[in-house]
Amino acid sequence: MKKFNAALVATAVALCVSTPALAEDLVFTLKNGTHSVLNNFYTSPVGVNAWEDDVFGDQVLEPGESMEITIADGRSVCDYDMRFEFQGDELDTTIDTQNLCELGEYTIHE
């Protein structure tokens, strides 16, 4: 029985050591706390020098509305740069950096 327990423990340890960390989807609620339509929302991990595709696609986020955002890029990082582009000339493009692993909700303000 002791040999079986030792083998079981050794197998568990080997699995823990040899299994790479799996990336999880990052999910949070984005709220538009401005008076302008949010047309585009881009993210990229900190240190990447290019923006990824527009998270919204064909959607927009109206003033006061919220949307659940999922970043499912397969990476195992938490710190992301975010870029917000608004309709018209009322608000400038806004850039911020957040830890998306710990972020439950984010409100963009004017």
Rosetta blueprint (number, residue, H / E / L):
1 M L
2 K H
3 K H
4 F H
5 N H
6 A H
7 A H
8 L H
9 V H
10 A H
11 T H
12 A H
13 V H
14 A H
15 L H
16 C H
17 V H
18 S H
19 T L
20 P L
21 A L
22 L L
23 A L
24 E L
25 D L
26 L E
27 V E
28 F E
29 T E
30 L E
31 K E
32 N E
33 G L
34 T L
35 H L
36 S L
37 V L
38 L E
39 N E
40 N E
41 F E
42 Y E
43 T E
44 S E
45 P E
46 V L
47 G L
48 V L
49 N L
50 A L
51 W L
52 E L
53 D L
54 D L
55 V L
56 F L
57 G L
58 D L
59 Q L
60 V L
61 L E
62 E L
63 P L
64 G L
65 E L
66 S E
67 M E
68 E E
69 I E
70 T E
71 I E
72 A L
73 D L
74 G L
75 R L
76 S L
77 V L
78 C L
79 D E
80 Y E
81 D E
82 M E
83 R E
84 F E
85 E E
86 F E
87 Q L
88 G L
89 D L
90 E L
91 L L
92 D L
93 T L
94 T E
95 I E
96 D E
97 T E
98 Q E
99 N E
100 L L
101 C L
102 E L
103 L L
104 G L
105 E E
106 Y E
107 T E
108 I E
109 H L
110 E L
